[in-house]
Amino acid sequence: MTASRISRDDLARLIAADIPEGAVVNLGIGAPTLVADYLPEGREIILHTENGMLGMGPAPAPDAIDPDLINAGKQPVTERPGTAYFHHADSFAMMRGGHLDVCVLGAFQVSENGDLANWSTGASGAIPAVGGAMDLAIGARDVFVMTDLLTKQGGAKLVAACTYPLTGVGCVSRVYTDHAVFDVTPDGFRVRQLFGENTVELLEELTGLRLQHPIEKEGDVPA
C-alpha cells in the first residue's frame, strides 16, 4: 500500500485547531510559523516570539509588510490589538519561567520517550545553532512537533533513541506528521489520528517501531 500524506498547510490547520482557548503559544522557525495563518477566528490565542513580541499575528499581505515587525526567523508578521514589545532577555525569562502553554517546533528526530533533536552540529551542512529551542522545549507546558514522518532519504524521524544532539529530554507531548498524528506516552508512540488510507501496520513498517493503536472514542465498536 502507498502511504497517504497531507500538505504542510493542512497540517498547520490541524495543529491550529488543537490549540486550546486562551493559550500562550510560541511557533518555532520554519514550518511551525504556518500555524499562525490558520488559528480559528474568534479564539483567543496569544502568540509569543522570542525576539520580544507578545500578540503576534499571521503573515501580512505583500503590500502591508512592516520591516520592523518580524518573528525570530526574520519573517514579516503582523500585530494584534494589545500587542506588547519587550527586551530579548524578558522574552527568554517568559520561556524559561514556564509561562508558555504550547510551543510548536520542527524536528530531526523524536524518540519514543519524547526526547527531541531539532538542531545540527553542522556535520550535515546545516548551520550549527540551537537558538531558543532548548528553552522552549523545557519551558513550555506542552511541546507539539510539526515534521515530515520520513527524511528525504526515507529514514524515519520517529525513533527508538535519538542519534542527533538532544534539544530536550522527555519534553515532547505530541507529534504532527504528514502521515499521522502521534501522542507520546509512557509506553511509546500512540497513533492519535491517521490520514488517508494509512494504517497502524503501515506506519510500523515505515518507522520500524511498535506503535500503540488509537484510543477508542465513545461509541466505537472494538474490532
C-alpha positions as CSV (number, residue, x, y, z in Angstrom):
1,M,0.0,0.0,0.0
2,T,1.2,3.5,-0.9
3,A,1.3,5.8,2.1
4,S,-1.1,8.8,2.2
5,R,0.3,12.3,3.1
6,I,-1.3,15.7,3.8
7,S,0.2,19.0,2.9
8,R,2.0,21.3,5.4
9,D,-0.8,23.8,5.2
10,D,-3.3,21.1,6.1
11,L,-1.1,20.0,9.0
12,A,-0.8,23.6,10.2
13,R,-4.6,24.0,10.1
14,L,-4.9,20.8,12.2
15,I,-2.4,22.0,14.8
16,A,-4.1,25.4,15.0
17,A,-7.5,23.7,15.7
18,D,-5.9,21.7,18.6
19,I,-4.5,24.7,20.4
20,P,-6.8,25.5,23.3
21,E,-8.6,28.7,24.0
22,G,-6.5,31.2,26.0
23,A,-3.2,29.6,25.3
24,V,0.1,31.5,25.0
25,V,2.0,29.9,22.2
26,N,5.4,30.1,20.5
27,L,5.8,28.9,16.9
28,G,9.3,27.7,16.1
29,I,11.2,28.7,13.0
30,G,10.3,27.1,9.7
31,A,7.1,25.1,9.0
32,P,5.5,25.8,12.5
33,T,5.1,29.5,11.6
34,L,2.3,28.4,9.2
35,V,0.1,27.7,12.2
36,A,-0.4,31.4,12.7
37,D,-2.2,31.7,9.4
38,Y,-4.9,29.1,10.4
39,L,-5.8,30.0,14.0
40,P,-9.6,29.8,14.3
41,E,-11.5,33.1,14.0
42,G,-12.7,34.3,17.4
43,R,-10.5,32.1,19.5
44,E,-8.2,33.9,21.9
45,I,-4.7,32.5,21.3
46,I,-1.7,34.7,22.1
47,L,1.4,34.2,20.0
48,H,4.8,34.8,21.5
49,T,8.1,35.2,19.6
50,E,11.4,35.1,21.4
51,N,12.8,38.2,19.8
52,G,10.4,40.2,22.1
53,M,6.8,40.3,20.9
54,L,3.6,39.0,22.6
55,G,0.4,39.2,20.4
56,M,1.9,38.4,17.1
57,G,-0.5,37.9,14.1
58,P,-0.3,36.0,10.9
59,A,1.9,36.9,7.9
60,P,1.0,40.2,6.2
61,A,-0.1,40.7,2.7
62,P,2.8,41.6,0.4
63,D,1.8,45.3,0.2
64,A,1.4,45.6,4.0
65,I,4.8,44.4,5.2
66,D,6.4,46.5,8.1
67,P,10.1,45.8,8.1
68,D,10.2,46.4,11.9
69,L,7.7,43.6,12.6
70,I,9.4,40.2,12.3
71,N,9.5,36.9,14.1
72,A,12.5,35.0,15.4
73,G,13.0,33.6,11.9
74,K,13.2,37.1,10.4
75,Q,9.9,36.6,8.6
76,P,7.4,39.6,8.4
77,V,4.5,39.3,10.8
78,T,1.5,41.4,11.9
79,E,0.5,42.6,15.3
80,R,-2.8,42.0,17.1
81,P,-4.6,44.6,19.2
82,G,-2.9,44.8,22.6
83,T,0.5,43.6,21.2
84,A,3.4,44.1,23.7
85,Y,7.1,44.5,22.9
86,F,9.9,43.8,25.4
87,H,13.6,43.1,25.8
88,H,15.0,39.8,24.4
89,A,16.1,38.8,28.0
90,D,12.5,39.3,29.2
91,S,11.2,37.1,26.4
92,F,13.6,34.3,27.4
93,A,12.5,34.8,31.1
94,M,8.9,34.1,29.9
95,M,10.1,30.9,28.2
96,R,12.3,29.6,31.0
97,G,9.7,30.6,33.7
98,G,7.0,28.2,32.4
99,H,4.7,31.0,31.1
100,L,4.1,29.4,27.7
101,D,1.3,26.9,27.3
102,V,2.3,25.4,24.0
103,C,5.3,25.6,21.6
104,V,5.3,24.1,18.1
105,L,8.8,23.0,16.9
106,G,10.3,21.3,14.0
107,A,12.4,18.1,14.5
108,F,15.1,16.0,13.0
109,Q,14.1,13.2,15.4
110,V,11.7,12.4,18.2
111,S,12.3,9.4,20.4
112,E,9.7,7.0,21.9
113,N,10.1,8.6,25.3
114,G,9.7,12.2,24.0
115,D,13.3,13.3,23.6
116,L,13.6,16.0,20.9
117,A,16.5,16.6,18.5
118,N,16.0,19.6,16.2
119,W,19.4,21.1,15.7
120,S,22.6,20.1,14.0
121,T,26.3,20.4,14.8
122,G,26.9,21.3,11.2
123,A,28.1,17.9,10.1
124,S,25.2,17.7,7.6
125,G,25.9,21.1,6.1
126,A,23.3,22.9,8.2
127,I,24.3,26.0,10.2
128,P,25.1,24.7,13.8
129,A,22.8,26.7,16.0
130,V,20.2,25.6,18.6
131,G,18.7,29.1,19.2
132,G,16.0,29.3,21.8
133,A,14.7,25.7,21.1
134,M,16.2,24.3,24.3
135,D,14.5,27.0,26.4
136,L,11.2,26.4,24.6
137,A,11.3,22.6,24.8
138,I,11.8,22.6,28.5
139,G,9.8,25.8,29.4
140,A,6.5,25.2,27.6
141,R,3.8,23.1,29.3
142,D,3.2,21.2,26.0
143,V,5.6,20.7,23.1
144,F,4.0,19.9,19.8
145,V,6.3,18.8,17.0
146,M,5.5,19.5,13.3
147,T,7.5,17.5,10.9
148,D,7.5,15.0,8.0
149,L,7.4,11.4,9.1
150,L,10.3,10.5,6.8
151,T,13.5,12.2,5.8
152,K,14.3,12.9,2.2
153,Q,16.4,9.7,2.2
154,G,13.4,7.7,3.5
155,G,14.5,7.2,7.1
156,A,12.0,7.7,10.0
157,K,12.1,10.7,12.2
158,L,10.3,8.8,14.9
159,V,13.0,6.7,16.5
160,A,13.7,4.4,19.5
161,A,16.5,6.7,20.5
162,C,17.8,10.0,19.0
163,T,21.2,10.0,17.3
164,Y,21.3,13.8,16.8
165,P,22.3,16.1,19.6
166,L,19.3,16.5,22.0
167,T,17.4,19.7,22.3
168,G,15.3,18.5,25.3
169,V,14.8,15.2,27.2
170,G,11.3,13.7,27.6
171,C,9.7,17.0,26.6
172,V,7.5,16.2,23.5
173,S,3.8,15.8,24.1
174,R,2.5,15.2,20.5
175,V,4.0,14.8,17.0
176,Y,2.1,16.0,14.0
177,T,3.4,14.4,10.7
178,D,2.3,14.3,7.1
179,H,1.2,10.7,7.6
180,A,-0.4,10.7,11.1
181,V,-0.6,12.4,14.5
182,F,1.1,10.6,17.4
183,D,0.9,11.1,21.2
184,V,3.9,10.4,23.3
185,T,3.0,8.1,26.2
186,P,5.0,6.2,28.9
187,D,4.6,3.2,26.6
188,G,5.9,4.9,23.4
189,F,4.1,6.5,20.5
190,R,0.3,6.1,20.3
191,V,-1.4,6.8,17.0
192,R,-3.8,9.6,17.5
193,Q,-5.1,10.2,14.0
194,L,-4.4,8.5,10.7
195,F,-4.5,10.4,7.3
196,G,-6.0,8.9,4.1
197,E,-5.5,5.1,3.7
198,N,-2.7,4.8,6.2
199,T,-2.9,2.1,8.8
200,V,-1.0,1.5,12.1
201,E,0.7,-1.5,10.5
202,L,1.9,0.6,7.6
203,L,3.3,3.2,9.9
204,E,5.1,0.5,11.9
205,E,6.7,-0.7,8.7
206,L,7.8,2.8,7.8
207,T,9.2,3.6,11.3
208,G,10.4,0.2,12.4
209,L,8.6,0.9,15.8
210,R,5.9,-0.9,17.7
211,L,3.0,1.7,17.8
212,Q,0.0,1.8,20.1
213,H,-3.3,1.8,18.4
214,P,-5.6,4.9,18.7
215,I,-7.8,5.1,21.8
216,E,-11.3,4.1,21.0
217,K,-13.7,7.0,21.0
218,E,-17.0,6.8,22.8
219,G,-19.4,4.8,20.6
220,D,-16.6,2.9,18.8
221,V,-17.1,-0.8,18.5
222,P,-14.0,-2.9,19.2
223,A,-12.7,-4.9,16.3
